[in-house]
Amino acid sequence: MTGTTDRAAGPRAYEAVLASIEADLRSGRLSIGDRLPGERTLSEQHGISRASVRDAIRILDVMGLVRTATGSGPKSGTVLISDPAAGLSSTLRLHVASQHLPVADIVQARILLETWAATAAAVKEIDAPSLARARELLSLMDDPALGREAFHDLDSQFHVLLSSLAGNAVVSAMMESLRLSIMDYVRESVTTDDQWRPVARTLRTQHHGILDALCAGDGELAARLLREHIEWFFSETGS
């Protein structure tokens, strides 16, 4: 539909597509895994240019709501997904980089979420697969030859896993997004092996203590250890 002009309001014409998809998701006309119509169809449906349709798709991609792929077949085109942490973390990272959201405030928010999650998770029995994965992550981090980058990745997985044990999908997504938003700051906080080795030893000990408390059903202790663990790392490294 070459030359189509936007009947919607100027530079925000793409919002017509976003609003339509939201309405279709709410009503059940669209579900996760469905493919969206092509650019031409969406352009004609909403009376906007294909450029505005592409703007909408790019925004949905950043928000973690679609996956786009070229070619043909069931995985091609624009497919609806749900990855809320991706969208939240992208936004937070930019605001942290702009220094509008201080890293210290992100850390405090992490403490609030993680300590709440630990308290909530402690009253439940940890399922066997989650417990096995938590112990596997600790075992991998216990390797003294493990590099800093790999340690940080495993550490992130461990904290997100612990938060997920509370069974709250919103808290899990927020927790993952908060950690991803300051990952670069964490990685850059210790730059030499001589600095890293004693820090890693302490982190390993703290991790085991936190998991032991959760396995014992002591949410209060697990929450206290998590708070001390997070505050210790950021005070020790100056992050």
RODO-2510 file (C-alpha; in nm, 4 decimals, decimal comma):
residues 239
     n   res          X          Y          Z
     1     m     0,0000     0,0000     0,0000
     2     t     0,2611     0,2428    -0,1172
     3     g     0,2057     0,6041    -0,0284
     4     t    -0,0390     0,5378     0,2539
     5     t    -0,0586     0,8311     0,4921
     6     d    -0,1336     0,7974     0,8606
     7     r    -0,4904     0,8762     0,9548
     8     a    -0,3861     0,8352     1,3207
     9     a    -0,2224     1,1203     1,5077
    10     g     0,1077     1,2137     1,3422
    11     p     0,4261     1,0655     1,4851
    12     r     0,2325     0,8387     1,7243
    13     a     0,0417     0,6577     1,4527
    14     y     0,2073     0,3327     1,5632
    15     e     0,0047     0,3488     1,8873
    16     a    -0,2994     0,2321     1,6916
    17     v    -0,1243    -0,1016     1,6336
    18     l    -0,0162    -0,1303     1,9975
    19     a    -0,3677    -0,0552     2,1238
    20     s    -0,5213    -0,3043     1,8825
    21     i    -0,2847    -0,5846     1,9853
    22     e    -0,3466    -0,5126     2,3528
    23     a    -0,7224    -0,5305     2,2970
    24     d    -0,6900    -0,8572     2,1032
    25     l    -0,4747    -1,0122     2,3777
    26     r    -0,7249    -0,9088     2,6445
    27     s    -1,0177    -1,0523     2,4508
    28     g    -0,8409    -1,3746     2,3593
    29     r    -0,8481    -1,3078     1,9856
    30     l    -0,4678    -1,3238     2,0026
    31     s    -0,2569    -1,5542     2,2197
    32     i     0,1120    -1,6083     2,2869
    33     g     0,2562    -1,8001     1,9938
    34     d     0,0252    -1,6450     1,7340
    35     r     0,1692    -1,4672     1,4333
    36     l     0,0695    -1,1088     1,3647
    37     p    -0,0636    -1,0120     1,0216
    38     g     0,1906    -0,8766     0,7759
    39     e     0,2906    -0,5109     0,7434
    40     r     0,0566    -0,4482     0,4517
    41     t    -0,2459    -0,5939     0,6312
    42     l    -0,1763    -0,3968     0,9502
    43     s    -0,1197    -0,0818     0,7472
    44     e    -0,4553    -0,1163     0,5721
    45     q    -0,6357    -0,2240     0,8897
    46     h    -0,5267     0,0818     1,0870
    47     g    -0,4984     0,3364     0,8074
    48     i    -0,1321     0,4057     0,8780
    49     s     0,1868     0,3830     0,6761
    50     r     0,3968     0,0677     0,6708
    51     a     0,6750     0,2720     0,8305
    52     s     0,4478     0,3304     1,1309
    53     v     0,3686    -0,0417     1,1416
    54     r     0,7408    -0,1153     1,1497
    55     d     0,7798     0,1351     1,4345
    56     a     0,5125    -0,0529     1,6294
    57     i     0,6814    -0,3890     1,5694
    58     r     1,0181    -0,2532     1,6805
    59     i     0,8625    -0,1193     2,0019
    60     l     0,6912    -0,4533     2,0707
    61     d     1,0252    -0,6277     2,0116
    62     v     1,2033    -0,4059     2,2660
    63     m     0,9172    -0,4623     2,5099
    64     g     0,9699    -0,8389     2,4867
    65     l     0,6290    -0,9012     2,3278
    66     v     0,7238    -1,0215     1,9801
    67     r     0,9970    -1,2135     1,8033
    68     t     1,0603    -1,1405     1,4381
    69     a     1,2222    -1,3747     1,1875
    70     t     1,2595    -1,3663     0,8121
    71     g     1,1917    -1,6527     0,5738
    72     s     0,9022    -1,8958     0,5698
    73     g     0,7657    -2,1588     0,8033
    74     p     0,6035    -2,1608     1,1480
    75     k     0,8845    -1,9573     1,3075
    76     s     0,8911    -1,6816     1,0471
    77     g     0,7172    -1,3476     1,0620
    78     t     0,6256    -1,1611     1,3798
    79     v     0,5293    -1,4000     1,6585
    80     l     0,3810    -1,2984     1,9922
    81     i     0,5936    -1,3975     2,2924
    82     s     0,6089    -1,2933     2,6564
    83     d     0,9464    -1,1873     2,7942
    84     p     0,8616    -0,9042     3,0367
    85     a     1,2075    -0,8960     3,1933
    86     a     1,3641    -0,8086     2,8589
    87     g     1,1489    -0,5011     2,8154
    88     l     1,1871    -0,3862     3,1745
    89     s     1,5630    -0,4346     3,1785
    90     s     1,6142    -0,2436     2,8517
    91     t     1,4267     0,0538     2,9922
    92     l     1,6008     0,0405     3,3285
    93     r     1,9470     0,0084     3,1718
    94     l     1,8980     0,3289     2,9751
    95     h     1,7696     0,5195     3,2764
    96     v     2,0559     0,3892     3,4902
    97     a     2,3012     0,4952     3,2179
    98     s     2,1427     0,8411     3,2147
    99     q     2,2055     0,8526     3,5927
   100     h     1,8392     0,9354     3,6483
   101     l     1,8028     0,6035     3,8327
   102     p     2,0986     0,5651     4,0718
   103     v     2,2550     0,2215     4,0972
   104     a     2,2129     0,2455     4,4749
   105     d     1,8362     0,2727     4,4310
   106     i     1,8339    -0,0315     4,2025
   107     v     2,0243    -0,2220     4,4713
   108     q     1,7725    -0,1211     4,7376
   109     a     1,4877    -0,2347     4,5144
   110     r     1,6638    -0,5679     4,4652
   111     i     1,6954    -0,6107     4,8412
   112     l     1,3247    -0,5436     4,8895
   113     l     1,2257    -0,7974     4,6258
   114     e     1,4742    -1,0675     4,7182
   115     t     1,4116    -1,0549     5,0915
   116     w     1,0350    -1,0661     5,0375
   117     a     1,0747    -1,3572     4,7973
   118     a     1,2924    -1,5470     5,0452
   119     t     1,0359    -1,5048     5,3215
   120     a     0,7539    -1,6182     5,0925
   121     a     0,9520    -1,9114     4,9522
   122     a     1,0563    -2,0436     5,2925
   123     v     0,7021    -2,1472     5,3821
   124     k     0,6919    -2,3691     5,0727
   125     e     0,8777    -2,6883     4,9983
   126     i     1,1397    -2,6245     4,7317
   127     d     1,0645    -2,8482     4,4353
   128     a     1,3319    -3,1012     4,3463
   129     p     1,4262    -2,9576     4,0028
   130     s     1,4720    -2,6050     4,1439
   131     l     1,6764    -2,7322     4,4366
   132     a     1,8925    -2,9419     4,2047
   133     r     1,9498    -2,6421     3,9778
   134     a     2,0366    -2,4161     4,2720
   135     r     2,2925    -2,6664     4,3979
   136     e     2,4308    -2,7083     4,0471
   137     l     2,4806    -2,3317     4,0167
   138     l     2,6600    -2,3201     4,3519
   139     s     2,8793    -2,6120     4,2513
   140     l     2,9767    -2,4365     3,9296
   141     m     3,0542    -2,1148     4,1181
   142     d     3,2651    -2,3070     4,3690
   143     d     3,5201    -2,3821     4,0980
   144     p     3,8213    -2,1625     4,1899
   145     a     3,9289    -2,1540     3,8245
   146     l     3,6008    -1,9986     3,7130
   147     g     3,6414    -1,6599     3,5456
   148     r     3,4745    -1,3431     3,6707
   149     e     3,2411    -1,3144     3,3734
   150     a     3,1160    -1,6708     3,4079
   151     f     3,0779    -1,6280     3,7843
   152     h     2,8612    -1,3177     3,7417
   153     d     2,6384    -1,4971     3,4907
   154     l     2,5899    -1,7936     3,7262
   155     d     2,5395    -1,5614     4,0222
   156     s     2,2634    -1,3813     3,8325
   157     q     2,0926    -1,7109     3,7517
   158     f     2,1141    -1,8169     4,1172
   159     h     1,9489    -1,5002     4,2484
   160     v     1,6748    -1,5063     3,9849
   161     l     1,6080    -1,8728     4,0631
   162     l     1,5777    -1,8029     4,4365
   163     s     1,3350    -1,5193     4,3695
   164     s     1,1241    -1,7433     4,1467
   165     l     1,0681    -1,9853     4,4367
   166     a     0,8138    -1,7431     4,5832
   167     g     0,5886    -1,8222     4,2879
   168     n     0,5156    -1,4601     4,1952
   169     a     0,5625    -1,4022     3,8218
   170     v     0,5761    -1,0221     3,8555
   171     v     0,8453    -1,0351     4,1238
   172     s     1,0458    -1,2829     3,9155
   173     a     1,0328    -1,0591     3,6076
   174     m     1,1194    -0,7476     3,8072
   175     m     1,4043    -0,9259     3,9827
   176     e     1,5577    -1,0429     3,6580
   177     s     1,5191    -0,6991     3,5000
   178     l     1,6804    -0,5249     3,7977
   179     r     1,9829    -0,7525     3,7864
   180     l     2,0197    -0,7160     3,4102
   181     s     1,9924    -0,3381     3,4371
   182     i     2,3116    -0,3119     3,6446
   183     m     2,5007    -0,6145     3,5119
   184     d     2,7624    -0,3991     3,3394
   185     y     2,8256    -0,2080     3,6625
   186     v     2,8670    -0,5350     3,8517
   187     r     3,1094    -0,6751     3,5953
   188     e     3,3184    -0,3600     3,5971
   189     s     3,3285    -0,3314     3,9760
   190     v     3,6246    -0,5705     4,0150
   191     t     3,8820    -0,5529     3,7414
   192     t     4,1754    -0,7669     3,8580
   193     d     4,2134    -1,1269     3,9716
   194     d     4,3857    -1,0170     4,2930
   195     q     4,0789    -0,8106     4,3834
   196     w     3,8353    -1,0772     4,2705
   197     r     3,9638    -1,3881     4,4512
   198     p     3,8805    -1,2821     4,8102
   199     v     3,5475    -1,1360     4,6966
   200     a     3,4546    -1,4620     4,5236
   201     r     3,5438    -1,6680     4,8314
   202     t     3,3095    -1,4619     5,0470
   203     l     3,0305    -1,4713     4,7894
   204     r     3,0503    -1,8502     4,7704
   205     t     3,0176    -1,8849     5,1460
   206     q     2,7257    -1,6421     5,1549
   207     h     2,5455    -1,8244     4,8725
   208     h     2,5614    -2,1569     5,0544
   209     g     2,4339    -1,9994     5,3753
   210     i     2,1352    -1,8458     5,1962
   211     l     2,0370    -2,1728     5,0287
   212     d     2,0800    -2,3672     5,3527
   213     a     1,8457    -2,1248     5,5311
   214     l     1,5820    -2,1620     5,2602
   215     c     1,6070    -2,5401     5,2671
   216     a     1,5609    -2,5281     5,6447
   217     g     1,2462    -2,3188     5,5985
   218     d     1,3956    -2,0229     5,7851
   219     g     1,2731    -1,7313     5,5783
   220     e     1,3779    -1,4693     5,8307
   221     l     1,7363    -1,5923     5,8301
   222     a     1,7438    -1,6298     5,4510
   223     a     1,6141    -1,2740     5,4081
   224     r     1,8717    -1,1350     5,6521
   225     l     2,1552    -1,3224     5,4809
   226     l     2,0411    -1,1991     5,1402
   227     r     2,0348    -0,8404     5,2593
   228     e     2,3824    -0,8710     5,4108
   229     h     2,5099    -1,0478     5,0983
   230     i     2,3901    -0,7799     4,8556
   231     e     2,4913    -0,4865     5,0759
   232     w     2,8341    -0,6423     5,1416
   233     f     2,9136    -0,6858     4,7732
   234     f     2,8201    -0,3324     4,6743
   235     s     2,9997    -0,1783     4,9721
   236     e     3,3089    -0,3957     4,9190
   237     t     3,3412    -0,3254     4,5492
   238     g     3,2243     0,0346     4,5534
   239     s     2,9608    -0,0428     4,2881
***
